[in-house]
């Protein structure tokens, strides 16, 4: 699988790092300016620390990168975390950075686009943008880890949400609530 991963400046770097570590396949990373600050502030990492988990990284200001063209297929694009500013640009059709341009490509080519929004409360404008993008085919996944399996550590809490994202892109079966009753 070819997975594009965008990291923007909304809180939640720990989820992005866990996703990059556990997602199989070829991963192509784009980190915004504020995403870089977020990595440093929240997990004391730089984008260089993530290179061991990816195939290649592209600068967010490189609109000539292959991910900016629909002629280069990818299986899924996960923006984790996705700021409401990025959400707004995508919903408005603005592709002024590689993160937002690759999202425009995903929408127009009908590739899987997962936006992991990590902000609360959400404004009416952001909710309307989520609804618009959902109608356009994007999957809106607010970072809201499942608690029905009673996580005992922060790592389990983070993994619960990352597992859901991995399930959505089709690389992992996700344990569901009372799933054993279906056996």
C-alpha positions as CSV (number, residue, x, y, z in Angstrom):
1,X,0.0,0.0,0.0
2,X,1.0,3.6,-0.7
3,X,-0.1,5.8,2.2
4,X,0.4,9.6,2.4
5,X,0.6,11.1,5.8
6,X,0.2,14.8,6.6
7,X,1.0,16.2,10.0
8,X,-0.4,19.7,10.7
9,X,-0.2,22.0,13.7
10,X,-3.2,20.8,15.8
11,X,-2.4,19.0,19.0
12,X,-1.9,15.2,18.7
13,X,1.6,14.5,17.5
14,X,1.7,11.3,19.6
15,X,-1.1,9.8,17.3
16,X,0.9,10.6,14.2
17,X,4.1,9.0,15.5
18,X,2.2,5.9,16.6
19,X,0.5,5.7,13.2
20,X,3.8,6.0,11.3
21,X,5.4,3.3,13.5
22,X,2.6,0.8,13.1
23,X,1.2,1.4,9.6
24,X,2.6,-1.1,7.1
25,X,3.4,-0.2,3.5
26,X,5.1,2.7,1.8
27,X,4.5,5.9,3.7
28,X,5.1,9.3,2.2
29,X,5.3,12.1,4.8
30,X,4.4,15.8,4.6
31,X,4.8,18.0,7.7
32,X,3.6,21.6,7.9
33,X,5.6,24.4,9.5
34,X,3.3,24.1,12.6
35,X,3.4,20.4,12.4
36,X,7.2,20.6,12.9
37,X,6.6,22.8,16.0
38,X,4.0,20.4,17.3
39,X,6.4,17.4,17.0
40,X,9.1,19.3,18.9
41,X,6.7,20.6,21.6
42,X,4.6,17.5,22.2
43,X,6.9,14.5,21.6
44,X,10.4,16.1,21.5
45,X,11.0,14.8,18.0
46,X,11.9,16.3,14.6
47,X,10.8,15.2,11.2
48,X,14.2,13.6,10.8
49,X,13.4,11.3,13.7
50,X,10.4,9.9,11.7
51,X,12.5,9.0,8.6
52,X,13.0,5.4,9.9
53,X,9.3,4.8,9.6
54,X,8.7,6.3,6.1
55,X,9.8,5.7,2.5
56,X,10.1,9.4,1.6
57,X,9.3,12.9,2.9
58,X,8.3,15.8,0.7
59,X,8.4,19.5,1.8
60,X,5.1,21.1,2.3
61,X,6.0,24.0,0.0
62,X,6.9,21.6,-2.9
63,X,3.9,21.8,-5.3
64,X,5.9,20.0,-7.9
65,X,6.1,16.8,-5.8
66,X,4.6,13.7,-7.3
67,X,1.8,13.7,-4.7
68,X,0.5,17.0,-6.2
69,X,-0.6,15.1,-9.3
70,X,-3.5,12.7,-9.7
71,X,-1.4,10.7,-12.2
72,X,0.5,9.2,-9.2
73,X,-1.9,6.9,-7.4
74,X,-1.9,6.4,-3.6
75,X,-4.2,4.2,-1.6
76,X,-5.0,6.5,1.3
77,X,-4.1,9.9,2.6
78,X,-4.3,10.4,6.4
79,X,-3.9,13.9,7.9
80,X,-3.1,13.2,11.5
81,X,-3.6,15.5,13.3
82,X,-5.6,17.8,11.0
83,X,-6.0,21.4,12.1
84,X,-9.3,23.2,11.5
85,X,-7.3,25.7,9.3
86,X,-6.2,22.8,7.1
87,X,-9.7,21.4,7.1
88,X,-11.1,24.8,6.0
89,X,-8.6,25.1,3.2
90,X,-9.4,21.6,1.9
91,X,-13.2,22.2,2.2
92,X,-12.7,25.5,0.2
93,X,-10.7,23.9,-2.5
94,X,-7.5,25.6,-1.6
95,X,-4.4,23.7,-2.6
96,X,-1.7,26.2,-1.7
97,X,0.6,23.7,0.1
98,X,1.4,20.1,-0.6
99,X,-0.7,19.0,2.3
100,X,-3.8,20.7,0.9
101,X,-3.0,20.0,-2.8
102,X,-2.6,16.3,-2.1
103,X,-6.0,16.4,-0.3
104,X,-7.5,18.0,-3.5
105,X,-6.0,15.2,-5.5
106,X,-7.4,12.6,-3.2
107,X,-10.9,14.1,-3.5
108,X,-10.9,14.5,-7.2
109,X,-9.4,11.1,-7.9
110,X,-11.7,9.5,-5.2
111,X,-8.7,8.2,-3.2
112,X,-9.4,7.5,0.5
113,X,-8.9,10.8,2.5
114,X,-9.0,10.6,6.3
115,X,-9.0,13.8,8.3
116,X,-8.2,13.3,12.0
117,X,-9.4,16.5,13.5
118,X,-8.2,17.2,17.0
119,X,-9.9,20.3,18.2
120,X,-12.8,20.8,20.6
121,X,-15.2,22.4,20.7
122,X,-15.7,22.8,17.0
123,X,-17.2,26.0,15.6
124,X,-20.3,25.9,13.4
125,X,-18.0,26.8,10.4
126,X,-15.7,23.8,11.1
127,X,-18.8,21.5,11.5
128,X,-20.2,22.7,8.2
129,X,-16.8,22.1,6.6
130,X,-16.7,18.6,8.0
131,X,-20.2,17.9,6.6
132,X,-19.2,19.2,3.2
133,X,-16.0,17.1,3.0
134,X,-17.9,14.1,4.2
135,X,-20.4,14.5,1.4
136,X,-17.4,14.9,-1.0
137,X,-16.1,11.5,0.1
138,X,-13.6,12.4,2.9
139,X,-13.7,10.4,6.1
140,X,-13.8,12.8,9.1
141,X,-12.3,11.1,12.2
142,X,-12.2,13.4,15.2
143,X,-9.4,12.1,17.5
144,X,-11.6,10.3,20.0
145,X,-10.1,7.1,21.1
146,X,-12.5,4.2,22.0
147,X,-12.7,3.5,25.7
148,X,-14.8,0.3,25.7
149,X,-11.6,-1.9,26.0
150,X,-10.6,0.1,29.1
151,X,-7.1,1.3,28.3
152,X,-4.7,1.3,31.2
153,X,-1.9,3.4,29.8
154,X,-1.6,6.5,27.5
155,X,0.0,4.2,24.9
156,X,-3.1,1.9,24.9
157,X,-5.3,5.0,24.7
158,X,-3.4,6.3,21.7
159,X,-3.2,2.8,20.1
160,X,-7.0,2.5,20.4
161,X,-7.5,5.5,18.0
162,X,-4.6,4.5,15.7
163,X,-6.1,1.0,15.4
164,X,-9.4,2.6,14.2
165,X,-7.5,4.6,11.5
166,X,-5.6,1.5,10.4
167,X,-9.0,-0.3,10.2
168,X,-10.4,2.5,8.0
169,X,-7.6,2.3,5.5
170,X,-7.9,-1.5,5.5
171,X,-4.6,-2.6,6.9
172,X,-5.8,-4.0,10.2
173,X,-8.8,-5.7,11.6
174,X,-10.1,-3.7,14.6
175,X,-11.4,-5.2,17.7
176,X,-14.9,-4.0,18.2
177,X,-17.2,-3.5,21.2
178,X,-18.3,-6.9,22.4
179,X,-16.8,-8.5,19.3
180,X,-16.3,-11.8,21.1
181,X,-20.1,-12.3,21.0
182,X,-19.9,-12.6,17.2
183,X,-17.5,-15.5,17.3
